[in-house]
Amino acid sequence: MSLNSHSRTRIALVVAAVLVVGGLGSLVAMRLDSHPAVAAEAPPAPEVDVAAVLKRDVTDWQSYSGRMAAVEKVEVRPQVSGTIVSVNFRDGALVNKGDTLFVIDPRPYQAAVDQAAAQLAAAQARTGYAQSDWQRAQRLIGDNAIAKRDYDEKQNAAREANANLKAAQAALEAAQINLGYTRIVAPVSGRVSRAEITVGNVVSAGASAPPLTTLVSVSPIYAEFDADEQTYLDYISRMKDGSKVPVELGLANEAGYSRSGTIESVDNRLDTSSGTIRVRARFDNADGALVPGLYARIKVSGSAPHAALLVDEAAIGTDQDKKFVYVVDGGGKVAYRTVRTGGQQGNLRVIVGGLQAGERVIVNGTQRVRPGEAVRSHEVPMSGDADAGVANAAVPSPSPDNSAAKTAKAS
């Protein structure tokens, strides 16, 4: 009898537990049923900025790095020996061709000129006397009044005097040249460096003598760079036809290219070790801002103007060895599109293949989208599109989500 009572107690406990669990489940179901909108609500579509692919005429450019170089560079050396008595320029000053830079003590060379002039005068006197004596001999020989030997001596004396006269003239000219060398002038117009040898120092003449200073021309100026073989074959080699190849120049502190010029010359051989050829471009430098040795970024015109498709550089992504963009179709859905890119045009990149003009590319918000999903797009002008006006300001465009919301509201 006690065993049956114990069994009934256990059964009662189990039934009570089942009823408690069932009640909790019903309560949870009732709570969920009271908020059906929470479980059914979908996340909102991401918002992105889209811009239409541009089509415009562009010119392809090839970019290189180079250095500025002077058209004319002179190391000023003395051509006569002597003591420097004057330095007539400020370090780093602009000088004109013919301006006096240094003066070497001219007194010894002036004395040499005076001596040569005296010797010339004596030679002229001797020549005059010898010529007169020979002319008399010519009259006498006709009458057989002079021996043939005496006639020959007078003729020879006249010729020797004439030769000595020419030598004296040459000696005077050389002395005058040396005197002129004591005044060292600028051989070209340009900017002079510092004076390496100053007043009171004795200098020697010759090519081995240390330079007194250096002088470089200012305008025009060269930019020298090494072009690869393909660029030479495609673009630069047309210089042989006499056509000018345009180039643009930018300095290290400039974002763009501030100066325009043309290719001046191309070397006569290709460097087989590097596969490049040396090229010189010529630029005006009237303001003197460009100096030899400056680093320069150089763009070489690679083609005639042609139509091309352009996309903002920031809209192009990289997937391993591929380039891609996200395109929004007419239904407001995102499509992954691989593209082939070309050269850069400011903030834009030339698209060689993979897109059509007018297609809408995501330019902002690419990190928030996935291929195949719907987005809310805002039309914006493509970066660098100078033709985009106020009418192209960012305005939300209709999307499937917006249309559905308007339809539901109307109903």
Buried (B, 14 or more C-beta within 10 A) or exposed (E): EEEEEEEEEEEEEEEEEEEEEEEEEEEEEEEEEEEEEEEEEEEEBBBBBBBBBBBBEBBBBBBBEBBBBBBEEBBBBBBBBBBBBEBBBEEEEEBEEEBBBBBBBBEBBBEBBEEBBEBBEEBBEBBEEBBEBBEEBEEBBEEEEBEEEEBEBBBEBBBEBBEBBEEBBEBBEEBBEBBBBBBBBBEBBBBBBEBEBEEEEEBEBEEEBEBBBBBBBBBBBBBBBBBBBEBBEBBBEEBEEEEEBBBBBBBEEEEEBEBEBBBBEBBEEBEEEEEBBBBBBBBEBEEEEBEBEBEBBBBBBBEEEEEBBBBBBEBBBEEEEEBBBBBBEEEBBBEBBEBEBBBBBEEBBBBEEBBEBEBBBBBBBBEEBEEEEBBBBBBBBBBBBEEBEEEBEBEEBEBBBBEEEEEEEEE
